[in-house]
């Protein structure tokens, strides 16, 4: 419980710092903001559909996530895979394979 709270708090701090740093000339703000969001989603699975919707809606956000993905590890990589918009077409939100429609 304490780890989830600490991870969520750190994710919020990284997100806020990333948003503030995004307006600076250094290109570190956006990746930090995305990392913060994925830390929050790692600690709180209920937040994952929000990230999936963001990735589907904003192509630039999905592109940024795909740039970060090879460097991510552990829970962050798991969240990146689970929130992939293309993956949602293959599976339902609970992780079970989606039922296939008959051609009849």
C-alpha positions in Angstrom: 0.0 0.0 0.0 2.8 2.4 0.9 4.7 1.5 -2.3 1.6 2.3 -4.4 1.1 5.6 -2.7 4.8 6.5 -3.1 4.8 5.4 -6.8 1.7 7.4 -7.5 3.2 10.5 -5.7 6.4 10.2 -7.6 4.5 9.8 -10.9 2.5 12.9 -10.2 5.7 14.9 -9.4 7.4 13.6 -12.6 4.3 14.5 -14.6 4.0 18.0 -13.2 7.8 18.6 -13.6 7.6 17.3 -17.2 4.8 19.6 -18.1 6.6 22.6 -16.6 9.9 21.5 -18.3 8.2 21.0 -21.6 8.0 24.7 -22.2 11.8 25.0 -21.6 14.3 24.8 -24.5 15.6 21.4 -23.2 13.8 18.4 -24.7 13.4 16.5 -21.4 9.9 17.6 -20.4 7.7 15.5 -22.5 9.4 12.2 -21.8 9.3 12.9 -18.0 5.6 13.7 -18.2 4.9 10.4 -20.1 7.1 8.5 -17.6 5.1 10.0 -14.8 1.8 9.0 -16.3 3.0 5.4 -16.8 4.2 5.3 -13.2 0.8 6.3 -12.0 -0.8 3.7 -14.3 1.6 1.1 -13.0 0.5 1.7 -9.4 -3.2 2.2 -10.3 -4.5 -0.1 -13.0 -7.8 1.8 -13.2 -5.8 4.6 -14.9 -4.7 2.5 -17.8 -7.9 3.0 -19.9 -7.2 6.8 -19.7 -3.7 6.3 -21.1 -5.1 4.0 -23.9 -7.6 6.7 -24.8 -4.9 9.4 -24.8 -2.7 7.2 -27.1 -5.6 6.6 -29.5 -6.7 10.2 -29.6 -3.3 11.9 -29.9 -0.9 10.5 -32.4 2.0 12.6 -31.1 1.5 11.1 -27.6 1.5 7.5 -28.9 4.6 8.3 -31.0 6.4 9.6 -27.9 5.4 6.5 -25.9 6.8 4.3 -28.7 10.1 6.2 -28.5 10.3 5.6 -24.8 9.2 2.0 -24.9 12.6 0.4 -25.7 14.2 2.2 -22.8 11.5 1.4 -20.3 11.6 -1.6 -18.0 9.6 -3.4 -15.5 6.1 -2.1 -14.7 6.4 0.8 -17.1 7.0 -1.5 -20.1 4.1 -3.7 -19.0 1.8 -0.6 -18.9 3.1 0.5 -22.3 2.2 -2.8 -23.8 -1.2 -3.0 -22.1 -2.2 0.5 -23.2 -1.3 0.0 -26.8 -4.3 1.0 -28.8 -3.7 -1.7 -31.4 -3.7 -4.3 -28.7 -7.2 -3.3 -27.6 -8.6 -4.5 -30.9 -7.2 -7.9 -30.1 -8.2 -8.2 -26.4 -10.8 -6.8 -24.1 -9.8 -4.6 -21.1 -9.6 -7.6 -18.8 -7.0 -9.3 -20.9 -9.1 -12.1 -22.3 -9.0 -12.7 -26.0 -11.9 -11.0 -27.8 -14.6 -13.2 -29.2 -14.3 -13.5 -33.0 -17.2 -12.8 -35.2 -18.5 -15.5 -37.5 -18.6 -14.7 -41.2 -22.1 -16.2 -41.5 
